[in-house]
Amino acid sequence: MTMNPISSSTESSRARQPWGMVAACAVLMITSSGVWYSASVFFVALLKEFGRDYAFTASIFSVFTAVYACSSLLVGGLVDRFGARRVMLAGCLLAPLALAANSLVPALEFMYVTHSILVAFAVASLGYVPVSVLLTQEFQERRGLAISVASAGVGIGILAVVPLTQFIIDQAGWRLAYVALALLALVLGLPVRLLALRETKPMHKRRYGNAIPDSQAILGSAGRPVWTLASAVRSREFWLLTLTFTLLNSPTQLALTHQVAHLVEVGQPMGFVAGIVGLIGLVSIPGKILWGYLVDRWWVELVCLAGTACLIASLVALLVIGPATAAWGLVLYAVLMALGYAVTAAMIPVLCGRFFSGPHFGIIFGALSIQYGLGSAIGVWLAGYIHDATGNYQLAFLGSILSAAIAVGCLWIAAPRRVRTG
């Protein structure tokens, strides 16, 4: 039997297309992470420019995180309805406009509109939720690897965009730095504009099979169980995952937002600290791919435990770093934080897909994103408040260590290893 060369070429193209999609999603994650994590250097610049206290200035980015989280439910529902590519395209169009608006604010209060609301919704529309939903849908095998490779774009964003942003702030000021970010978002959005031309069926029009850990799902048209948002919210797994994500993501975002201010405050030079942030991004790239590779082969709990141990160790390192700390000590901190952060970013969509993948996965994942996003927002603001009250970040980092440890316990109770996937 001879093989049709045209048919063979078509099948080969279809086999390559999902990984091309992963590459485009990675570019999107570069954009969203560059905007998100440049907050740590903008935070210091805004403190100097406007002279407000730590809590008020941090609240700009805390409200950003809260709005981002609350937008996740809407974004997830839009993805289910219209498809991930169209939603991401809308985010790519809004992000440059919102970032440019940041550069024009006459007072810090105006950034509650431009950054905390507009930029937050744009990042939610082009980043984590639609990317995670799209790749969860497209990949059954090697899902962990696909999501982690796309998430590695976050590391590139931290590595490249954060130090670049600091350089522009030093040379031209924070306002022009926001203009540069707007131009970067406009350029990096091009892959999505091309990807949107290949839109497939929205998720609610696809057929799914899904395995569930209990009997609270409804039956789909094929007689196989399918989760809805209502049935998911009634399940114990939903709330255990909510606690896991909230308690794990909150200390991660707290540290990544306040690390620059803390390290500069304890006597480390600003230029070197910006390089350490870039190193976190660099190490997180292979870190995410490693965790994604392992989660396809190990229990999810073991992978999360190993990554959380790295996160806790990095928080301990932050507690002991001082003005006399050698460079290798900060490098060690960067490596540990990168690995701890990498497991947080890579495991969340994998865990959600393990329990709740299906035609309503977008809105379910969005609902879960609200919970851990709000937890992160509270953590970012609380760290600023604690600093104002005590004069340092010590208590905030100690609380973060406890939070991460409890998160691992919640995940072991949820026991995703017992869920049959399909």
C-alpha positions, 0 to 999 in steps of 0.5 A: 500500500502506497502512501499519498505524499499530499496526505502525508505532508498534511498529517506532518503539518498537523503534527507540528502545528500544536508545538508552533502554537506552544511557541506563539503562546511562549511569546505571549507569556514573555509579553505578560510577564515582562509587564507583570514583573517589571512592577518590582523596578517600577515600584522603586521608581514610583516611591522616589517620584511621588514620595508616598508610603510603601503600602499605598504605592504597593497597592497600585500593583496589589489592585492590579493583581486583584483586577487581574484575578477577577478578570479571569472568570470573565476571560475564561468564559469568553475563551469558552464562548469565542475561542482563546485566540480571539480573546488573546488578540483583544488583549494584544490590542489593549495592552500597548494602549494601556501601558502608554497611558501609564506614562501620562499620569499626573499623579499616582492615583491615576494609575489605579485606572491605567495600570490597576484596571486597564493593564490588568485586564489586558494582561489577563486577556493575553496571558495565563488563563487563555494560554493555559486553557488553549494548551490544556485543550490541544494536548492530552499527551505531554500536556505538562511539557507543553504548558511548561514550555509556554510558561518558560516564556515568563522566564524570558520576560523576567530575564530580558524585560526587567533589566531592560526596563531598569536600564531605561528607567535609569537612562530616561525615566519611568515614563519612557520606560512604560512607552518602551513596554507599550512598543514591546507589547505591540511588537510581540503581539504579532504572533497572536495576530497570525495565530488568530487567523487559524482559529479553531472551534471554541471549546463549548463546541468541542466534544470531550471525555473527562475523568473526575474524582467524584460523582458531582459532574453531569453527563455530556452528550456522549454519556461521559462525565463533564464538569460545569462551573456549578458542579466544580464549585460544589466539589472538595477538590475545587476548594482544596486546589483554591487553597493550594494555589492561594497559599502557594502563589501569594508568597511567590508574588509577594517575594517577586514584587518586593524583592528589589525594594528589600535587597536595595534596602539591606544594602545591595546595589540597584544595578546588581539587584536588577541582574539578580532578577534577570537571573531568576528569569534565566534559571526559571526557563529550564526549571519550568521545562524540567518540572513539566517533564517530570509532572508527565512522569511523576506524581504531581504532589512530588513535583510540587513538594520539590519545587515548594522546598526550593521556594521556602529555601529562597525565602529563608535566603531573603531573610539572611541576605545583608549588605555583606552577603557575597555575590554567590549568596544572591546567586543562590537565592536567584536559583532557588527562587527561580525553581520555586517560582517555576513549579508554581507557574507550571503546575497550576494549569496542569492540576486544573486540567487533571481535575476539571478539563472539559468544555467548561474548563475556561470558566472553571480555570478562571474561577480558580484563578480569581481565588489565588489571584486575590490571595496574591493581591492581598499578599503584595499589599500586606507585605507593604503594610508590614514594612510600614509597620515594622520597618522591614520585610522579615515578618512578611517573609516568615509568613510566606514560608508558613503559607507555602508549607500549608499549600503542599499539605492541601495538595496532598489531601486533594491527591491528584495522583488518584485521578484517572486522566484521559 
